[in-house]
Amino acid sequence: MLKKIYDFLYDTILINIIKTSQEIVIYIEIYSGKKLKDSIEKIFTLNSSFKKKLLYEYLKPFMEETPFYYISLLDNSCEQGIIPTCKQNKMDDFIDTAIIKYVCDKEWAYYTAKFELDDEIDFFEDIDIDFVFSPFIIIKNFFKDKIFSSTSMYVIIEENFIALAIFKEGKILYGDYICIEIHEDIPAMVYEDVSENQNDEEEIDSIDLDDIDVDDGLDDIDDTLGEIDDLDSIDDLDSIDNFSDTEALEEKLEENLEEISSDKKEQKQNEDTEFNDDYQRYLLIQSSLKEYYNNEKYENEFVENIYVANATNLSGDFKRYMEEELFLSTYIRSIELSLELCEITKQEIEKNV
């Protein structure tokens, strides 16, 4: 009864935080009872002008508005993962439990290195974090309609990380968390070579506008202009106009070619970036899958499908790599991590009410 009275007097505010090396995303939902009153998103760029007090000052009014506010943080520690058991005598076969903090979820556990988790929380100083959620919990919740099927891999791909888990009929067999920044330079030479080969093939079927010499196309015009010296004075007046028009035409043509060439270079750079990023992601997932198949600690069931929660800008190349190189049936769905973080926050609050 008392809880219902408080619900009537105060709003409930859910503050969700996703921090990367480049930015902090704040997503807030405000509820009156069970009715959503408002949702707000704010992004802080982590550049030289960022100060932690700016973050606190932004959140302070929400924290002062009601005693019923909850702050959730998505764990972005590089040293985190899954242990496919919760039996204490078997957990140490996978990792030294003395250096981690872990939470059991029935027959499996997700963990984070103690020092990284402490650093994550300490970063926010005066902001009290109520929940720290593992991306593996988001995987489990986001794919809850799939994980009870045959052996499949479930993946979240974000700009800064890849989190993946292999489930068979609801039982987790393997998990891995990959920090992109740590692995950025490792496969670079491999996918650079592939990119160069692809570019060579493209050049066979295309013309590089940078190689076009505008002066070559205007040699005949220059020869014609040279003959004008033999004309009489009236023709000389016409030749001046013609010469002026020709210069303007040549200048305009050069400008247009430069603009087209610049646009083409920018487009090509964007395509190469997407190609390299997707190929790197493919290599990292391939390496993790190889660890799963080759390590005797895991139940090495054959993976038939991969379900991808896409939180970045995957191109069609990524799906092609998965299907043609790893022979996995690939299904890709978009995900808003901040909304999913808020969803599992609500579920956690309801469990404790």
N, C-alpha and C positions, 0 to 999 in steps of 0.2 A: 504493500500500500504506500509506504513511504517513498519507494522508488518511483512510483507513478506520479506522486506529487512533485518530486524533483524533476521528472521528465516534463511536467507541465510548466515548471518555472524556468527551466534552463534548456538551452539547445545542447546537442551533442556535436562536437567538432572532431573530425578525423583528419589528422595532419600526416601526410605520407611523404617521405623523403627518399629520393634516389640520387646518390652522389657518384659521380665519375671523376676522372682526372681533369675533365674540361669544364664541368658544370654541376650545379645542384638543381634538381627539379623538385619543386614543392607542389604537391597536389592536395587540395583541401576539399572535404565535403562537410556541409553543415546540415544537421538534421533537427527538425522539430518533431519529437516523438519518432515515428518511423518514416516521416515524410521528408524527402530531400528538399531543403530550402534553397541551397546554392552550392555551386562547385567552382573552385578557383584554381588556376595554375599560375605559378611564378617560377621563372628560371633565373638563377644567378650564375653568371659566367665567372669561372675561377681564373681571373687574370690579375694583373698587378694592382688593380684598383679595388679588388674584392677585400672586404674586411668582415670578420666573423660577426661583429656587432650589427652589421647591416641585416644579416640573417635573423639575429635575435630580435632586433627592432621590428622586423616584418612580422614575426610570429607572435610577439608579445601581446598585441591586441586580441588575438584569437585565444590565447591562453588566459587572459584576464576576463574574457567575456563570459566564461562558464567554467565551473569546476569539472565538468564532464568533457575533457578533451584528452585525446590519445595521440601519441606521436609514434609513428612506425618508421623503421629504417630498413631498406633493402641491403642485405649483407653484400658488400663488394670486395671482401677479402680475397686475395689471390690464393691464400693457403686455406682452402675449404674444399669439401667434397662429401662423398657418401661412403658409409660403411654398410655392407649388405648383411649386417647382423647386429643384434643388440645384446648378445651374450658376452659378458665381460671377459670370459676366458678365451674368446675367439677374436675380440675386437683388436687386441694387440698384434694379431697376425697381419693386420692391414695398416695400422698406424700406432704410434706411441700415444696412448690416451693421456699421458701425463702432461702433454704440451698442447692439448686441444680442449675446447669446450664443445660438448655434443648434446644433442637432444634425440631421444629415441622416439621413433614413430612406428609403434608395434614391433615389427621384426627387422627394422633397419634404422640407421641413425644418420643424421647429417651433422657435420662438424665444421668448426673454424679454429684456426690457430689462436691461442689465447692472446698473444701479443698484438696480433692484427685486429682482433675484435675490440680489445681495449683501446687501441689507437683510433679505431673508427668512432667509438663512443666519445672518447676524449676530444675529438675534433670539434664537437658541438658545444663543449664547455657548459654554458648556463642553460642549455636546452636539455631537459630530462627525456631520454628516450625510453618509451614504455615497451616497445616490441622491436626485436631485430629478427627479420624473416629471411630464411635461406631461399635463394632462387629455385632450389629443388622442391620446396613446398609450392611455389608458383607452378612449376612443371606438373606436379601431382594434381593440383586443383584445376589447372587450365585444360589438361588432357584427361580429366576424370572419366570421361565417356569412352576413352580408348585403352587405358592401361590394363584393363582386364581381358584384353584380347591376346593374340599370339605374340611371340617374342618380337618386340619392336623398340626402336630408339626414339626418345622424345627429347627435343632440343629447344633451348632458347638461344637465339642469336641476336646479340646487341652489338653496338659499335665497339664496345670495350671488352666484352667477354662472350664466351660460349659456355653454357651449362647444359650437360646432357646426362640422361639416365636411361637405362635399359630395363624395361619391365616385361615380365612374362606372367600373364593371368593374375595381375595385381601384385605379384612379388617382384621386388627390385633385385636385380642381379649385378648392376654395376652403375657407377656414376663418376663424372669427371667435371671439374670446373677449370676453364682455360682463360687466363688473362691474355688478351690479345697483345698488349704492349710488351709483355715479357717475350712473346714468341714472334714479334714483328719481323726481326731480321733473320730468323732461322731459315724459313723457306723462300726468302727473297730471291736468291739466285735461281732457284728452280722455276718459280713462276715468271721471273723476268725472261728466261729463255723461251718459255712457251709464248709469252706475250710478243717477243721479237719474231718468232716464227709466224705467228698469226698476222703480224704487221706486214711481213714480207709477202704473204699471200694476198693481202689487201692491196699492196702497191702494184701487183701485177695487173689488177683490174681497174686501177684508178690512176688519175693524173695528179701529181703534186703541183698545185698552183704556184708554190714557191720557186719551182724550176722554170717557170715561163718567163722569158726575157721580153719585156714589153718593147724594148728598142728594136728587136728583130722584126716585129710586126709592123714597124713604122719606117723601115728602110726605104721602101718605095715612095713614101710621102716625102722623105727628105730629098730623094733624087729629083722628084717633081718640083719641089720648092727651089732647088738649085737652078733649074732652067728658067725661073721667073726673071732672073737678072737681064735676060735678053729682050724683055717686053718694053713697050713704050711707057710713058709716064702715067697714062690713064690705067693701063693694066697693072702698073706698080701699085696703085691705090687698092685695086682688088686683091693683089697678092698680099698686102699687109693684113687685110681682113681674113684672108684664107689662112695665113700663117698664124694669126691670133687664134682662130677657131681650132686649128690643128693642135696648137700648144694646149689649149683648154681641154680638147678631147683626149690628148695623151695624158695630161695630168689627172683628168677624171677617171680614165681607164686604170691608171696606176693605183689611185685611191680605192677604186672598187675591188681590184685584185688583192690589195693589201687587206681590205676588210673581210673579203671572202676567205683569204688564207688564214687570218686571225681567228675567224669563227670556226674554221675547220680544225685548226690546232687545238682550240679550247674543247671542241666536241671530242676530238681524239683523246685528249688528256683525260677527260671525264670517263670515256669508255675504257681506257687503259686502267684507270683507278678502280672502277667497278670490277673489271676483269681480274686484276691483281688481288683485290680484297676477297672476292668470291673464291678464287683459286686457293688463297691462303686458308680460308675457312675450311674448304674441302680437305686440304692437307692436314690440318689440325684434327678434324673429325676422323679422318682416315687413320692418323697416328693413334688416337684414343681407341678406336675400334680394334686396331691391331693389338694394343695392350690388353684389351678385354679378351680377345681370342687366344692370346699366347700365354697369359698369366694363369697359372694353375690355381690361384686363390679363388678365381671366379668360376661360376657355373657357365661354361662356354656354350650357351645355346646359340644357334644360328639366327641372326637378325634378319628379318624379312622386310620390314618397313621402317621408314624414318618419318616422324611427324615433327615439323618445324614451326615454332612460334617465332615469327619474324618481327623483330623490334628495330630493324634497321632497313637498309635499302638493297636487299638481295635482288639480283638480276636473274634472268632465265638461265644464265650459265651455271649458277649454283645447282639448280635442279638437274641440269644435264650431267654435271660431274657426279652427283649422287647416283643417278640412274645408270649412266654409261660406265663409270669407273668402279663404283662400289656395288652395282647391281641391286640397289635398294629402291623399292617403290616409295616415291617421295611425295609428301603432302605438306603444303605450306599454308599457314594461316597467319594473319597479322595479329599482333598483340600490343596493347598499351600497358606497359609495365606498371605505370603509376596507378591505373585503374585496377589492375589485378592485385597490387599491393594493398590497395584500399579494401578490396573484396575480402582478402584473407584476414585483414584487421577486423572487419565486421564479424567474421566467423569466430575469431578468437574472443572478441568481446562478448558475443552471445553465449559462448561456452562458459563464461565466468559470471554471467548475470544470475 
